[in-house]
Amino acid sequence: MKGKVIWMKQNTALLIEHLTKRYGSKEVVSDVNITVGRGEIYGLVGKNGAGKTTILRMICGLAYPTQGSIELFGSEKLNEERKRIGSIIETPSFYPYLSARDNLEYYRRVRGIPNRAVVDEVLALVGLSDTGKKKFKNFSLGMKQKLGFALAIMGNPDLLILDEPTNGLDPMGIVDFREMLLRINRERGITIIISSHILSELSQLATTYGFIDQGRMVQQISAAEMSRSCRHCIELRVDDANKAAALLESKLGCTDYEVLDSGQIRVYQCIDQPELINETLVVNGVLVSRLAQSGANLENYFIDLVGGAHHA
């Protein structure tokens, strides 16, 4: 057992247990548990006001928990381990009359980063190499977001925490940002925790999801598990599931299906031929009481999970 605990600590970038945050009598985060493995891209999903930003602020030390514990890289020495974090939670404080390069050079010196070439490297990575002497105060919102990201990765962090990082980016900028995150995750092994309201974009990044609603963790699920849950299929309710399954295989060649409880079957093949499936079963003596196409994207999955329109 002890060996398993040590292994978990060595392979965990973040461990949160029973995290709670109250402001006065208002509880904005309630008994949240989160585990993020090293090298993961963890998508924190929740509507505005669900508590996502408060959780990220507590991880980074910008807010203090009312209750609960946080471990980083298997350690409770948070002041030390937070040096390994890069983050965009609030708009970084840049000097309005300095250029992108001069702002980053200032922070490089303040943080004691010895490699002078790193400034040009991160500017190239985020696509701001050609901004020249243009002052920060004249940057677009998207350019400011990119410079914030450049600052977050300048120290080559082991953990990157991003709160709605694509705000202000146009569609092409969002695609570029996604590819950049995937590249640094793959090439540098950086663990990434990202919250975003653009769930279709998050679905192309995350390896694990945490769904937050009203300050509580509703579900943690791997991308692979969620993909299986959202997989498009035909759902059947029949009077004889075993006979129906045999007919699917022998008559239609459908071998990719699941037999569930209460006479339910999910068929993942032939989903563009529901009439043929229905006819084949009925003609061969199977009563079909329900046939419907099913499947969800991340947005629909989240809405269903937290209670539909009532929580939208």
C-alpha positions as CSV (number, residue, x, y, z in Angstrom):
1,M,0.0,0.0,0.0
2,K,2.8,2.4,0.9
3,G,4.5,1.7,-2.5
4,K,1.2,2.6,-4.3
5,V,0.9,5.9,-2.4
6,I,4.5,6.8,-3.3
7,W,3.9,5.9,-7.0
8,M,0.7,8.1,-7.0
9,K,2.6,11.0,-5.5
10,Q,5.4,10.7,-8.1
11,N,2.9,10.6,-11.0
12,T,0.5,13.3,-9.7
13,A,0.9,17.0,-10.6
14,L,-2.0,18.2,-8.5
15,L,-4.0,16.6,-5.7
16,I,-6.9,18.5,-4.2
17,E,-8.9,17.0,-1.3
18,H,-12.1,18.4,0.2
19,L,-11.3,21.9,-1.0
20,T,-13.9,24.5,0.3
21,K,-13.9,28.3,-0.1
22,R,-16.4,30.7,1.6
23,Y,-16.7,34.4,1.3
24,G,-18.7,35.4,4.4
25,S,-21.7,33.1,4.5
26,K,-21.5,32.3,0.8
27,E,-19.8,29.0,-0.1
28,V,-18.4,29.3,-3.7
29,V,-16.4,26.0,-3.7
30,S,-17.8,23.0,-1.8
31,D,-15.8,19.9,-0.8
32,V,-14.0,19.6,-4.2
33,N,-11.6,16.7,-5.0
34,I,-9.4,16.8,-8.1
35,T,-6.5,14.6,-9.2
36,V,-4.4,15.6,-12.2
37,G,-1.7,13.2,-13.4
38,R,1.6,14.5,-14.8
39,G,1.5,15.2,-18.5
40,E,-2.3,15.4,-18.6
41,I,-4.4,18.2,-20.2
42,Y,-7.2,18.6,-17.6
43,G,-10.3,20.5,-18.8
44,L,-12.2,22.2,-16.0
45,V,-15.8,22.6,-17.3
46,G,-18.6,24.7,-15.7
47,K,-20.8,27.7,-16.4
48,N,-19.9,31.2,-15.3
49,G,-20.0,31.5,-11.6
50,A,-19.6,27.7,-11.0
51,G,-16.4,28.2,-9.0
52,K,-13.7,27.3,-11.6
53,T,-11.7,30.5,-11.3
54,T,-11.8,30.4,-7.5
55,I,-10.4,26.8,-7.6
56,L,-7.6,27.9,-10.0
57,R,-6.8,31.0,-7.8
58,M,-6.4,28.7,-4.7
59,I,-4.1,26.4,-6.6
60,C,-1.9,29.4,-7.5
61,G,-2.0,31.0,-4.1
62,L,-4.1,34.0,-5.1
63,A,-6.8,32.9,-2.7
64,Y,-6.7,30.8,0.4
65,P,-8.9,27.8,1.1
66,T,-11.4,27.8,4.0
67,Q,-11.0,24.1,4.3
68,G,-9.2,21.2,2.5
69,S,-5.7,20.6,1.2
70,I,-3.7,21.1,-2.0
71,E,-0.6,19.1,-3.0
72,L,1.6,20.0,-6.0
73,F,3.9,17.3,-7.4
74,G,3.4,15.2,-4.3
75,S,4.4,17.9,-1.9
76,E,2.5,20.1,0.6
77,K,5.3,22.7,0.4
78,L,3.2,25.0,-1.8
79,N,5.4,28.1,-1.7
80,E,8.3,26.1,-3.2
81,E,6.3,24.0,-5.7
82,R,4.3,27.0,-7.0
83,K,7.6,28.2,-8.5
84,R,7.0,25.4,-11.1
85,I,3.6,26.9,-12.2
86,G,2.9,29.2,-15.1
87,S,-0.5,30.7,-15.2
88,I,-3.0,33.0,-16.9
89,I,-5.8,33.6,-14.4
90,E,-6.1,37.4,-14.4
91,T,-4.7,39.8,-17.1
92,P,-1.0,40.1,-16.2
93,S,0.3,43.5,-15.2
94,F,2.3,44.7,-18.2
95,Y,3.7,48.2,-18.6
96,P,1.5,50.1,-21.1
97,Y,4.3,52.1,-22.7
98,L,6.7,49.2,-23.2
99,S,6.8,46.8,-26.2
100,A,6.1,43.1,-25.9
101,R,9.8,42.3,-25.9
102,D,10.7,44.9,-23.3
103,N,7.9,43.8,-21.0
104,L,9.1,40.2,-21.1
105,E,12.7,41.2,-20.7
106,Y,11.7,43.1,-17.5
107,Y,10.0,40.0,-16.1
108,R,12.9,37.8,-17.2
109,R,15.2,39.9,-15.0
110,V,12.8,40.1,-12.1
111,R,12.4,36.4,-12.0
112,G,16.1,35.7,-12.4
113,I,15.7,33.6,-15.6
114,P,19.3,33.4,-17.0
115,N,18.6,32.6,-20.6
116,R,18.3,35.9,-22.5
117,A,17.2,34.1,-25.7
118,V,14.1,32.8,-24.0
119,V,12.3,36.2,-24.6
120,D,12.6,35.9,-28.4
121,E,11.8,32.2,-28.2
122,V,8.4,32.6,-26.5
123,L,7.5,35.6,-28.6
124,A,8.1,33.5,-31.7
125,L,6.0,30.7,-30.2
126,V,3.0,32.9,-29.6
127,G,3.3,34.8,-32.9
128,L,4.3,38.2,-31.5
129,S,7.8,38.4,-33.0
130,D,6.8,41.1,-35.5
131,T,5.2,43.6,-33.0
132,G,8.5,45.6,-32.9
133,K,8.2,48.7,-30.8
134,K,4.4,48.8,-30.7
135,K,3.4,49.6,-27.1
136,F,1.3,47.2,-25.0
137,K,-1.4,49.8,-24.5
138,N,-2.1,49.7,-28.3
139,F,-2.4,45.9,-28.4
140,S,-5.7,44.2,-29.2
141,L,-7.2,41.9,-26.6
142,G,-6.0,38.9,-28.5
143,M,-2.4,40.2,-28.6
144,K,-2.6,40.9,-24.8
145,Q,-3.8,37.3,-24.3
146,K,-0.8,36.0,-26.3
147,L,1.7,38.1,-24.4
148,G,0.2,36.8,-21.1
149,F,0.7,33.2,-22.4
150,A,4.3,34.0,-23.4
151,L,4.9,35.2,-19.9
152,A,3.3,32.1,-18.4
153,I,5.6,29.7,-20.3
154,M,8.8,31.8,-20.2
155,G,10.1,30.1,-17.1
156,N,9.5,26.6,-18.7
157,P,6.9,25.6,-16.0
158,D,6.0,22.0,-15.2
159,L,2.3,23.0,-14.7
160,L,0.4,25.5,-16.7
161,I,-2.9,26.9,-15.4
162,L,-5.1,28.7,-17.9
163,D,-8.4,30.4,-17.1
164,E,-10.4,31.1,-20.3
165,P,-7.2,31.7,-22.2
166,T,-8.8,32.1,-25.7
167,N,-10.9,35.1,-24.7
168,G,-10.4,37.8,-27.4
169,L,-8.9,35.4,-30.0
170,D,-10.5,35.1,-33.4
171,P,-11.2,31.6,-34.8
172,M,-7.8,31.3,-36.5
173,G,-6.1,32.5,-33.3
174,I,-8.0,29.8,-31.3
175,V,-6.8,27.1,-33.7
176,D,-3.2,28.4,-33.4
177,F,-3.5,28.5,-29.6
178,R,-4.8,24.9,-29.5
179,E,-1.9,23.6,-31.6
180,M,0.5,25.5,-29.4
181,L,-0.8,23.9,-26.3
182,L,-0.7,20.4,-27.8
183,R,2.8,21.0,-28.9
184,I,4.2,22.2,-25.6
185,N,2.3,19.4,-23.8
186,R,3.8,16.8,-26.2
187,E,7.3,18.2,-26.6
188,R,7.9,19.5,-23.1
189,G,5.7,17.3,-21.1
190,I,4.0,20.2,-19.4
191,T,0.8,19.4,-17.5
192,I,-2.0,21.8,-18.4
193,I,-5.2,22.7,-16.5
194,I,-7.5,24.8,-18.6
195,S,-11.0,26.2,-18.0
196,S,-12.9,27.3,-21.0
197,H,-16.5,28.1,-22.0
198,I,-15.7,27.1,-25.6
199,L,-16.4,23.4,-25.0
200,S,-16.0,22.4,-28.6
201,E,-12.5,23.6,-28.5
202,L,-11.8,22.0,-25.1
203,S,-12.9,18.7,-26.5
204,Q,-10.0,18.7,-28.9
205,L,-7.5,19.3,-26.1
206,A,-8.4,17.6,-22.8
207,T,-7.4,14.1,-21.8
208,T,-9.5,14.4,-18.6
209,Y,-12.5,16.5,-17.6
210,G,-13.7,17.8,-14.3
211,F,-17.3,19.1,-14.4
212,I,-18.1,21.8,-11.8
213,D,-21.6,23.0,-11.0
214,Q,-22.6,25.4,-8.2
215,G,-19.2,25.0,-6.6
216,R,-19.3,21.2,-6.5
217,M,-17.4,18.6,-8.5
218,V,-20.2,16.7,-10.4
219,Q,-17.9,14.3,-12.2
220,Q,-14.3,13.6,-13.2
221,I,-14.0,11.5,-16.3
222,S,-11.3,10.7,-18.9
223,A,-11.7,11.8,-22.4
224,A,-11.7,8.1,-23.5
225,E,-14.6,7.3,-21.1
226,M,-16.5,10.4,-22.2
227,S,-16.0,9.6,-25.8
228,R,-17.6,6.2,-25.2
229,S,-20.5,7.8,-23.3
230,C,-21.0,10.3,-26.2
231,R,-20.6,7.8,-29.0
232,H,-23.3,7.9,-31.6
233,C,-25.5,4.9,-31.7
234,I,-29.0,3.5,-32.2
235,E,-30.7,2.7,-28.9
236,L,-33.3,-0.1,-28.9
237,R,-35.7,-1.4,-26.4
238,V,-36.9,-4.9,-27.2
239,D,-38.7,-7.8,-25.6
240,D,-35.9,-10.3,-26.2
241,A,-32.4,-8.7,-26.1
242,N,-30.5,-11.9,-26.7
243,K,-32.5,-12.9,-29.7
244,A,-32.2,-9.3,-31.1
245,A,-28.4,-9.4,-30.6
246,A,-28.2,-12.7,-32.5
247,L,-30.2,-11.3,-35.4
248,L,-28.1,-8.1,-35.6
249,E,-25.0,-10.3,-36.1
250,S,-26.5,-13.0,-38.4
251,K,-28.7,-10.9,-40.5
252,L,-27.0,-7.5,-40.6
253,G,-23.4,-8.3,-39.7
254,C,-23.5,-5.8,-36.8
255,T,-21.0,-6.9,-34.2
256,D,-20.4,-3.6,-32.4
257,Y,-23.2,-3.3,-29.9
258,E,-23.9,-3.4,-26.2
259,V,-26.7,-5.3,-24.4
260,L,-27.8,-3.4,-21.4
261,D,-30.4,-4.1,-18.6
262,S,-34.2,-4.2,-19.2
263,G,-34.0,-5.2,-22.8
264,Q,-31.9,-2.2,-24.0
265,I,-29.4,-2.5,-26.8
266,R,-27.0,0.1,-28.2
267,V,-25.9,-0.5,-31.7
268,Y,-22.9,1.3,-33.0
269,Q,-22.9,0.0,-36.6
270,C,-25.5,0.5,-39.3
271,I,-26.6,3.7,-37.5
272,D,-27.6,5.3,-40.9
273,Q,-30.1,2.4,-41.4
274,P,-32.5,2.5,-38.5
275,E,-35.4,1.3,-40.7
276,L,-33.5,-1.8,-41.8
277,I,-32.6,-2.6,-38.2
278,N,-36.3,-2.2,-37.1
279,E,-37.6,-4.3,-40.0
280,T,-35.1,-7.1,-39.5
281,L,-36.0,-7.5,-35.9
282,V,-39.8,-7.2,-36.3
283,V,-39.9,-9.7,-39.3
284,N,-38.0,-12.2,-37.2
285,G,-40.3,-12.0,-34.2
286,V,-38.6,-9.4,-31.9
287,L,-41.0,-6.7,-30.6
288,V,-39.3,-3.2,-30.8
289,S,-40.9,-0.8,-28.4
290,R,-38.3,2.0,-28.8
291,L,-35.8,2.9,-31.5
292,A,-33.9,6.2,-31.3
293,Q,-30.6,7.7,-32.4
294,S,-28.4,8.8,-29.6
295,G,-25.1,10.6,-29.0
296,A,-23.9,13.8,-27.6
297,N,-21.1,16.4,-27.9
298,L,-19.4,17.9,-24.9
299,E,-21.9,20.7,-24.6
300,N,-24.9,18.3,-24.5
301,Y,-23.0,16.0,-22.2
302,F,-22.4,18.9,-19.7
303,I,-26.0,20.1,-20.0
304,D,-27.4,16.7,-19.3
305,L,-25.0,16.1,-16.4
306,V,-25.9,19.3,-14.5
307,G,-29.6,19.1,-15.1
308,G,-30.4,20.5,-18.5
309,A,-32.0,23.9,-19.1
310,H,-32.5,24.5,-15.4
311,H,-28.7,24.9,-15.0
312,A,-27.9,26.4,-18.4
